[in-house]
Amino acid sequence: MGRTKRKLIKLSRAELLHERAVFFKRLAIGAADPGFAEKLQILVDEYEAEAAQAALQASPQPGFGEALNAQPQHQTG
Protein backbone atom coordinates (compact mmCIF):
# COMPACT_ATOMS: atom_id res chain seq x y z
CA MET A 1 0.00 0.00 0.00
CA GLY A 2 1.48 3.37 -0.99
CA ARG A 3 2.01 6.29 1.34
CA THR A 4 -0.71 8.35 -0.31
CA LYS A 5 -3.31 5.62 0.06
CA ARG A 6 -2.41 5.12 3.74
CA LYS A 7 -2.71 8.87 4.29
CA LEU A 8 -6.19 8.88 2.76
CA ILE A 9 -7.23 5.97 4.95
CA LYS A 10 -5.99 7.73 8.08
CA LEU A 11 -7.68 10.98 7.07
CA SER A 12 -10.94 9.20 6.47
CA ARG A 13 -10.58 7.52 9.88
CA ALA A 14 -10.06 10.91 11.53
CA GLU A 15 -13.11 12.28 9.75
CA LEU A 16 -15.17 9.24 10.72
CA LEU A 17 -14.19 9.58 14.37
CA HIS A 18 -15.02 13.28 14.29
CA GLU A 19 -18.44 12.55 12.79
CA ARG A 20 -19.12 10.01 15.55
CA ALA A 21 -18.14 12.60 18.16
CA VAL A 22 -20.59 15.09 16.64
CA PHE A 23 -23.31 12.43 16.57
CA PHE A 24 -22.87 11.55 20.25
CA LYS A 25 -22.64 15.24 21.19
CA ARG A 26 -26.04 15.82 19.59
CA LEU A 27 -27.46 12.83 21.47
CA ALA A 28 -26.00 14.14 24.74
CA ILE A 29 -27.56 17.57 24.19
CA GLY A 30 -30.96 16.02 23.52
CA ALA A 31 -30.83 13.45 26.30
CA ALA A 32 -33.44 13.98 29.02
CA ASP A 33 -31.51 11.98 31.61
CA PRO A 34 -28.45 13.86 32.95
CA GLY A 35 -26.68 10.61 33.80
CA PHE A 36 -27.08 9.31 30.27
CA ALA A 37 -25.96 12.66 28.86
CA GLU A 38 -22.82 12.44 31.01
CA LYS A 39 -22.03 8.97 29.66
CA LEU A 40 -22.52 10.21 26.11
CA GLN A 41 -20.22 13.17 26.79
CA ILE A 42 -17.50 10.71 27.84
CA LEU A 43 -17.89 9.03 24.44
CA VAL A 44 -17.70 12.43 22.74
CA ASP A 45 -14.43 13.21 24.50
CA GLU A 46 -12.96 9.82 23.59
CA TYR A 47 -13.93 10.11 19.93
CA GLU A 48 -12.58 13.66 19.71
CA ALA A 49 -9.27 12.57 21.23
CA GLU A 50 -9.00 9.62 18.84
CA ALA A 51 -9.90 11.85 15.88
CA ALA A 52 -7.17 14.31 16.85
CA GLN A 53 -4.65 11.48 17.17
CA ALA A 54 -5.64 10.02 13.79
CA ALA A 55 -5.37 13.45 12.15
CA LEU A 56 -1.95 13.97 13.71
CA GLN A 57 -0.76 10.61 12.39
CA ALA A 58 -2.10 11.44 8.94
CA SER A 59 -0.34 14.81 8.78
CA PRO A 60 2.78 14.81 6.61
CA GLN A 61 5.93 14.07 8.55
CA PRO A 62 9.12 15.73 7.36
CA GLY A 63 11.40 13.23 5.71
CA PHE A 64 15.08 12.89 6.49
CA GLY A 65 16.04 15.20 3.64
CA GLU A 66 13.53 17.83 4.70
CA ALA A 67 14.76 17.64 8.28
CA LEU A 68 18.32 18.25 7.12
CA ASN A 69 17.24 21.28 5.13
CA ALA A 70 15.43 22.66 8.17
CA GLN A 71 18.66 22.71 10.21
CA PRO A 72 20.32 26.14 10.33
CA GLN A 73 23.49 26.26 8.30
CA HIS A 74 26.54 27.28 10.33
CA GLN A 75 29.11 29.29 8.47
CA THR A 76 32.70 29.43 9.59
CA GLY A 77 35.20 32.19 9.00
Distance bins in CASP14 RR format, pairs under 12 A and 6 or more apart:
PFRMAT RR
TARGET T0000
AUTHOR 0000-0000-0000
RMODE 2
METHOD distances of the structure
MODEL  1
1 7 0 0 0 0 0 1 0 0 0 0 0
1 8 0 0 0 0 0 1 0 0 0 0 0
1 9 0 0 0 0 1 0 0 0 0 0 0
1 10 0 0 0 0 0 1 0 0 0 0 0
2 8 0 0 0 0 1 0 0 0 0 0 0
2 9 0 0 0 0 0 1 0 0 0 0 0
3 9 0 0 0 0 0 1 0 0 0 0 0
3 10 0 0 0 0 0 1 0 0 0 0 0
3 58 0 0 0 0 0 1 0 0 0 0 0
3 60 0 0 0 0 1 0 0 0 0 0 0
3 61 0 0 0 0 0 1 0 0 0 0 0
3 63 0 0 0 0 0 1 0 0 0 0 0
4 10 0 0 0 0 0 1 0 0 0 0 0
4 11 0 0 0 0 0 1 0 0 0 0 0
4 58 0 0 0 0 0 1 0 0 0 0 0
4 60 0 0 0 0 0 1 0 0 0 0 0
5 11 0 0 0 0 0 1 0 0 0 0 0
5 12 0 0 0 0 0 1 0 0 0 0 0
5 58 0 0 0 0 0 1 0 0 0 0 0
6 12 0 0 0 0 0 1 0 0 0 0 0
6 13 0 0 0 0 0 1 0 0 0 0 0
6 54 0 0 0 0 0 1 0 0 0 0 0
6 57 0 0 0 0 1 0 0 0 0 0 0
6 58 0 0 0 0 1 0 0 0 0 0 0
6 60 0 0 0 0 0 1 0 0 0 0 0
6 61 0 0 0 0 0 1 0 0 0 0 0
7 13 0 0 0 0 0 1 0 0 0 0 0
7 14 0 0 0 0 0 1 0 0 0 0 0
7 54 0 0 0 0 0 1 0 0 0 0 0
7 55 0 0 0 0 0 1 0 0 0 0 0
7 57 0 0 0 0 1 0 0 0 0 0 0
7 58 1 0 1 0 0 0 0 0 0 0 0
7 59 0 0 0 0 1 0 0 0 0 0 0
7 60 1 0 0 1 0 0 0 0 0 0 0
7 61 0 0 0 0 0 1 0 0 0 0 0
8 14 0 0 0 0 0 1 0 0 0 0 0
8 15 0 0 0 0 0 1 0 0 0 0 0
8 58 0 0 0 0 1 0 0 0 0 0 0
9 15 0 0 0 0 0 1 0 0 0 0 0
9 16 0 0 0 0 0 1 0 0 0 0 0
9 54 0 0 0 0 1 0 0 0 0 0 0
9 57 0 0 0 0 0 1 0 0 0 0 0
9 58 0 0 0 0 1 0 0 0 0 0 0
10 16 0 0 0 0 0 1 0 0 0 0 0
10 17 0 0 0 0 0 1 0 0 0 0 0
10 50 0 0 0 0 0 1 0 0 0 0 0
10 51 0 0 0 0 0 1 0 0 0 0 0
10 53 0 0 0 0 0 1 0 0 0 0 0
10 54 1 0 1 0 0 0 0 0 0 0 0
10 55 1 0 0 1 0 0 0 0 0 0 0
10 56 0 0 0 0 1 0 0 0 0 0 0
10 57 1 0 1 0 0 0 0 0 0 0 0
10 58 1 1 0 0 0 0 0 0 0 0 0
10 59 0 0 0 0 1 0 0 0 0 0 0
10 60 0 0 0 0 0 1 0 0 0 0 0
10 61 0 0 0 0 0 1 0 0 0 0 0
11 17 0 0 0 0 0 1 0 0 0 0 0
11 18 0 0 0 0 0 1 0 0 0 0 0
11 51 0 0 0 0 0 1 0 0 0 0 0
11 54 1 0 0 1 0 0 0 0 0 0 0
11 55 1 0 0 1 0 0 0 0 0 0 0
11 56 0 0 0 0 0 1 0 0 0 0 0
11 57 0 0 0 0 1 0 0 0 0 0 0
11 58 1 0 1 0 0 0 0 0 0 0 0
11 59 0 0 0 0 1 0 0 0 0 0 0
11 60 0 0 0 0 0 1 0 0 0 0 0
12 18 0 0 0 0 0 1 0 0 0 0 0
12 19 0 0 0 0 0 1 0 0 0 0 0
12 51 0 0 0 0 0 1 0 0 0 0 0
12 54 0 0 0 0 1 0 0 0 0 0 0
12 55 0 0 0 0 0 1 0 0 0 0 0
12 58 0 0 0 0 1 0 0 0 0 0 0
13 19 0 0 0 0 0 1 0 0 0 0 0
13 20 0 0 0 0 0 1 0 0 0 0 0
13 47 0 0 0 0 0 1 0 0 0 0 0
13 50 0 0 0 0 1 0 0 0 0 0 0
13 51 0 0 0 0 1 0 0 0 0 0 0
13 52 0 0 0 0 0 1 0 0 0 0 0
13 53 0 0 0 0 1 0 0 0 0 0 0
13 54 1 0 1 0 0 0 0 0 0 0 0
13 55 0 0 0 0 1 0 0 0 0 0 0
13 56 0 0 0 0 0 1 0 0 0 0 0
13 57 0 0 0 0 1 0 0 0 0 0 0
13 58 1 0 0 1 0 0 0 0 0 0 0
14 20 0 0 0 0 0 1 0 0 0 0 0
14 21 0 0 0 0 0 1 0 0 0 0 0
14 47 0 0 0 0 0 1 0 0 0 0 0
14 48 0 0 0 0 0 1 0 0 0 0 0
14 49 0 0 0 0 0 1 0 0 0 0 0
14 50 0 0 0 0 1 0 0 0 0 0 0
14 51 1 0 1 0 0 0 0 0 0 0 0
14 52 1 0 0 1 0 0 0 0 0 0 0
14 53 0 0 0 0 1 0 0 0 0 0 0
14 54 1 1 0 0 0 0 0 0 0 0 0
14 55 1 0 1 0 0 0 0 0 0 0 0
14 56 0 0 0 0 1 0 0 0 0 0 0
14 57 0 0 0 0 1 0 0 0 0 0 0
14 58 1 0 1 0 0 0 0 0 0 0 0
14 59 0 0 0 0 1 0 0 0 0 0 0
15 21 0 0 0 0 0 1 0 0 0 0 0
15 22 0 0 0 0 0 1 0 0 0 0 0
15 47 0 0 0 0 0 1 0 0 0 0 0
15 50 0 0 0 0 0 1 0 0 0 0 0
15 51 1 0 0 1 0 0 0 0 0 0 0
15 52 0 0 0 0 0 1 0 0 0 0 0
15 54 0 0 0 0 1 0 0 0 0 0 0
15 55 0 0 0 0 1 0 0 0 0 0 0
15 58 0 0 0 0 1 0 0 0 0 0 0
16 22 0 0 0 0 0 1 0 0 0 0 0
16 23 0 0 0 0 0 1 0 0 0 0 0
16 47 0 0 0 0 1 0 0 0 0 0 0
16 50 0 0 0 0 1 0 0 0 0 0 0
16 51 0 0 0 0 1 0 0 0 0 0 0
16 54 0 0 0 0 1 0 0 0 0 0 0
16 55 0 0 0 0 0 1 0 0 0 0 0
17 23 0 0 0 0 0 1 0 0 0 0 0
17 24 0 0 0 0 0 1 0 0 0 0 0
17 43 0 0 0 0 0 1 0 0 0 0 0
17 44 0 0 0 0 0 1 0 0 0 0 0
17 45 0 0 0 0 0 1 0 0 0 0 0
17 46 0 0 0 0 1 0 0 0 0 0 0
17 47 1 0 1 0 0 0 0 0 0 0 0
17 48 1 0 0 1 0 0 0 0 0 0 0
17 49 0 0 0 0 1 0 0 0 0 0 0
17 50 1 0 1 0 0 0 0 0 0 0 0
17 51 1 1 0 0 0 0 0 0 0 0 0
17 52 0 0 0 0 1 0 0 0 0 0 0
17 53 0 0 0 0 1 0 0 0 0 0 0
17 54 1 0 1 0 0 0 0 0 0 0 0
17 55 0 0 0 0 1 0 0 0 0 0 0
17 57 0 0 0 0 0 1 0 0 0 0 0
17 58 0 0 0 0 0 1 0 0 0 0 0
18 24 0 0 0 0 0 1 0 0 0 0 0
18 25 0 0 0 0 0 1 0 0 0 0 0
18 44 0 0 0 0 0 1 0 0 0 0 0
18 47 1 0 0 1 0 0 0 0 0 0 0
18 48 1 0 0 1 0 0 0 0 0 0 0
18 49 0 0 0 0 0 1 0 0 0 0 0
18 50 0 0 0 0 1 0 0 0 0 0 0
18 51 1 0 1 0 0 0 0 0 0 0 0
18 52 0 0 0 0 1 0 0 0 0 0 0
18 53 0 0 0 0 0 1 0 0 0 0 0
18 54 0 0 0 0 1 0 0 0 0 0 0
18 55 0 0 0 0 1 0 0 0 0 0 0
19 25 0 0 0 0 0 1 0 0 0 0 0
19 26 0 0 0 0 0 1 0 0 0 0 0
19 44 0 0 0 0 0 1 0 0 0 0 0
19 47 0 0 0 0 1 0 0 0 0 0 0
19 48 0 0 0 0 0 1 0 0 0 0 0
19 50 0 0 0 0 0 1 0 0 0 0 0
19 51 0 0 0 0 1 0 0 0 0 0 0
20 26 0 0 0 0 0 1 0 0 0 0 0
20 27 0 0 0 0 0 1 0 0 0 0 0
20 40 0 0 0 0 0 1 0 0 0 0 0
20 43 0 0 0 0 1 0 0 0 0 0 0
20 44 0 0 0 0 1 0 0 0 0 0 0
20 45 0 0 0 0 0 1 0 0 0 0 0
20 46 0 0 0 0 1 0 0 0 0 0 0
20 47 1 0 1 0 0 0 0 0 0 0 0
20 48 0 0 0 0 1 0 0 0 0 0 0
20 49 0 0 0 0 0 1 0 0 0 0 0
20 50 0 0 0 0 1 0 0 0 0 0 0
20 51 0 0 0 0 1 0 0 0 0 0 0
20 54 0 0 0 0 0 1 0 0 0 0 0
21 27 0 0 0 0 0 1 0 0 0 0 0
21 28 0 0 0 0 0 1 0 0 0 0 0
21 40 0 0 0 0 0 1 0 0 0 0 0
21 41 0 0 0 0 0 1 0 0 0 0 0
21 42 0 0 0 0 0 1 0 0 0 0 0
21 43 1 0 0 1 0 0 0 0 0 0 0
21 44 1 0 1 0 0 0 0 0 0 0 0
21 45 0 0 0 0 1 0 0 0 0 0 0
21 46 0 0 0 0 1 0 0 0 0 0 0
21 47 1 1 0 0 0 0 0 0 0 0 0
21 48 1 0 1 0 0 0 0 0 0 0 0
21 49 0 0 0 0 1 0 0 0 0 0 0
21 50 0 0 0 0 1 0 0 0 0 0 0
21 51 1 0 0 1 0 0 0 0 0 0 0
21 52 0 0 0 0 1 0 0 0 0 0 0
21 54 0 0 0 0 0 1 0 0 0 0 0
22 28 0 0 0 0 0 1 0 0 0 0 0
22 29 0 0 0 0 0 1 0 0 0 0 0
22 40 0 0 0 0 0 1 0 0 0 0 0
22 43 0 0 0 0 0 1 0 0 0 0 0
22 44 0 0 0 0 1 0 0 0 0 0 0
22 47 0 0 0 0 1 0 0 0 0 0 0
22 48 0 0 0 0 1 0 0 0 0 0 0
22 51 0 0 0 0 1 0 0 0 0 0 0
23 29 0 0 0 0 0 1 0 0 0 0 0
23 30 0 0 0 0 0 1 0 0 0 0 0
23 40 0 0 0 0 1 0 0 0 0 0 0
23 43 0 0 0 0 1 0 0 0 0 0 0
23 44 0 0 0 0 1 0 0 0 0 0 0
23 47 0 0 0 0 1 0 0 0 0 0 0
23 48 0 0 0 0 0 1 0 0 0 0 0
24 30 0 0 0 0 0 1 0 0 0 0 0
24 31 0 0 0 0 0 1 0 0 0 0 0
24 36 0 0 0 0 0 1 0 0 0 0 0
24 37 0 0 0 0 0 1 0 0 0 0 0
24 38 0 0 0 0 0 1 0 0 0 0 0
24 39 0 0 0 0 1 0 0 0 0 0 0
24 40 1 0 1 0 0 0 0 0 0 0 0
24 41 1 0 0 1 0 0 0 0 0 0 0
24 42 0 0 0 0 1 0 0 0 0 0 0
24 43 1 0 1 0 0 0 0 0 0 0 0
24 44 1 0 1 0 0 0 0 0 0 0 0
24 45 0 0 0 0 1 0 0 0 0 0 0
24 46 0 0 0 0 1 0 0 0 0 0 0
24 47 1 0 0 1 0 0 0 0 0 0 0
24 48 0 0 0 0 1 0 0 0 0 0 0
24 51 0 0 0 0 0 1 0 0 0 0 0
25 31 0 0 0 0 0 1 0 0 0 0 0
25 37 0 0 0 0 0 1 0 0 0 0 0
25 40 1 0 0 1 0 0 0 0 0 0 0
25 41 1 0 0 1 0 0 0 0 0 0 0
25 42 0 0 0 0 0 1 0 0 0 0 0
25 43 0 0 0 0 1 0 0 0 0 0 0
25 44 1 0 1 0 0 0 0 0 0 0 0
25 45 0 0 0 0 1 0 0 0 0 0 0
25 46 0 0 0 0 0 1 0 0 0 0 0
25 47 0 0 0 0 1 0 0 0 0 0 0
25 48 0 0 0 0 1 0 0 0 0 0 0
26 37 0 0 0 0 0 1 0 0 0 0 0
26 40 0 0 0 0 1 0 0 0 0 0 0
26 41 0 0 0 0 0 1 0 0 0 0 0
26 43 0 0 0 0 0 1 0 0 0 0 0
26 44 0 0 0 0 1 0 0 0 0 0 0
27 33 0 0 0 0 0 1 0 0 0 0 0
27 36 0 0 0 0 1 0 0 0 0 0 0
27 37 0 0 0 0 1 0 0 0 0 0 0
27 38 0 0 0 0 0 1 0 0 0 0 0
27 39 0 0 0 0 0 1 0 0 0 0 0
27 40 1 0 1 0 0 0 0 0 0 0 0
27 41 0 0 0 0 1 0 0 0 0 0 0
27 43 0 0 0 0 1 0 0 0 0 0 0
27 44 0 0 0 0 1 0 0 0 0 0 0
27 47 0 0 0 0 0 1 0 0 0 0 0
28 34 0 0 0 0 1 0 0 0 0 0 0
28 35 0 0 0 0 1 0 0 0 0 0 0
28 36 0 0 0 0 1 0 0 0 0 0 0
28 37 1 0 1 0 0 0 0 0 0 0 0
28 38 1 0 0 1 0 0 0 0 0 0 0
28 39 0 0 0 0 1 0 0 0 0 0 0
28 40 1 1 0 0 0 0 0 0 0 0 0
28 41 1 0 1 0 0 0 0 0 0 0 0
28 42 0 0 0 0 1 0 0 0 0 0 0
28 43 0 0 0 0 1 0 0 0 0 0 0
28 44 1 0 0 1 0 0 0 0 0 0 0
28 45 0 0 0 0 0 1 0 0 0 0 0
28 47 0 0 0 0 0 1 0 0 0 0 0
29 36 0 0 0 0 0 1 0 0 0 0 0
29 37 1 0 0 1 0 0 0 0 0 0 0
29 40 0 0 0 0 1 0 0 0 0 0 0
29 41 0 0 0 0 1 0 0 0 0 0 0
29 44 0 0 0 0 1 0 0 0 0 0 0
30 36 0 0 0 0 1 0 0 0 0 0 0
30 37 1 0 0 1 0 0 0 0 0 0 0
30 40 0 0 0 0 1 0 0 0 0 0 0
30 41 0 0 0 0 0 1 0 0 0 0 0
31 37 1 1 0 0 0 0 0 0 0 0 0
31 38 0 0 0 0 1 0 0 0 0 0 0
31 39 0 0 0 0 1 0 0 0 0 0 0
31 40 1 0 0 1 0 0 0 0 0 0 0
31 41 0 0 0 0 1 0 0 0 0 0 0
31 43 0 0 0 0 0 1 0 0 0 0 0
31 44 0 0 0 0 0 1 0 0 0 0 0
32 40 0 0 0 0 0 1 0 0 0 0 0
33 39 0 0 0 0 1 0 0 0 0 0 0
33 40 0 0 0 0 1 0 0 0 0 0 0
34 40 0 0 0 0 0 1 0 0 0 0 0
34 41 0 0 0 0 0 1 0 0 0 0 0
35 41 0 0 0 0 1 0 0 0 0 0 0
35 42 0 0 0 0 0 1 0 0 0 0 0
36 42 0 0 0 0 0 1 0 0 0 0 0
36 43 0 0 0 0 0 1 0 0 0 0 0
37 43 0 0 0 0 0 1 0 0 0 0 0
37 44 0 0 0 0 0 1 0 0 0 0 0
38 44 0 0 0 0 0 1 0 0 0 0 0
38 45 0 0 0 0 0 1 0 0 0 0 0
39 45 0 0 0 0 0 1 0 0 0 0 0
39 46 0 0 0 0 0 1 0 0 0 0 0
40 46 0 0 0 0 0 1 0 0 0 0 0
40 47 0 0 0 0 0 1 0 0 0 0 0
41 47 0 0 0 0 0 1 0 0 0 0 0
41 48 0 0 0 0 0 1 0 0 0 0 0
42 48 0 0 0 0 0 1 0 0 0 0 0
42 49 0 0 0 0 0 1 0 0 0 0 0
43 49 0 0 0 0 0 1 0 0 0 0 0
43 50 0 0 0 0 0 1 0 0 0 0 0
44 50 0 0 0 0 0 1 0 0 0 0 0
44 51 0 0 0 0 0 1 0 0 0 0 0
45 51 0 0 0 0 0 1 0 0 0 0 0
45 52 0 0 0 0 0 1 0 0 0 0 0
46 52 0 0 0 0 0 1 0 0 0 0 0
46 53 0 0 0 0 0 1 0 0 0 0 0
47 53 0 0 0 0 0 1 0 0 0 0 0
47 54 0 0 0 0 0 1 0 0 0 0 0
48 54 0 0 0 0 0 1 0 0 0 0 0
48 55 0 0 0 0 0 1 0 0 0 0 0
49 55 0 0 0 0 0 1 0 0 0 0 0
49 56 0 0 0 0 0 1 0 0 0 0 0
50 56 0 0 0 0 0 1 0 0 0 0 0
50 57 0 0 0 0 0 1 0 0 0 0 0
51 57 0 0 0 0 0 1 0 0 0 0 0
51 58 0 0 0 0 0 1 0 0 0 0 0
52 58 0 0 0 0 0 1 0 0 0 0 0
52 59 0 0 0 0 0 1 0 0 0 0 0
53 59 0 0 0 0 0 1 0 0 0 0 0
60 66 0 0 0 0 1 0 0 0 0 0 0
61 67 0 0 0 0 1 0 0 0 0 0 0
62 68 0 0 0 0 1 0 0 0 0 0 0
62 69 0 0 0 0 1 0 0 0 0 0 0
62 70 1 0 0 1 0 0 0 0 0 0 0
62 71 0 0 0 0 0 1 0 0 0 0 0
63 69 0 0 0 0 1 0 0 0 0 0 0
63 70 0 0 0 0 1 0 0 0 0 0 0
64 70 0 0 0 0 0 1 0 0 0 0 0
64 71 0 0 0 0 0 1 0 0 0 0 0
65 71 0 0 0 0 1 0 0 0 0 0 0
END
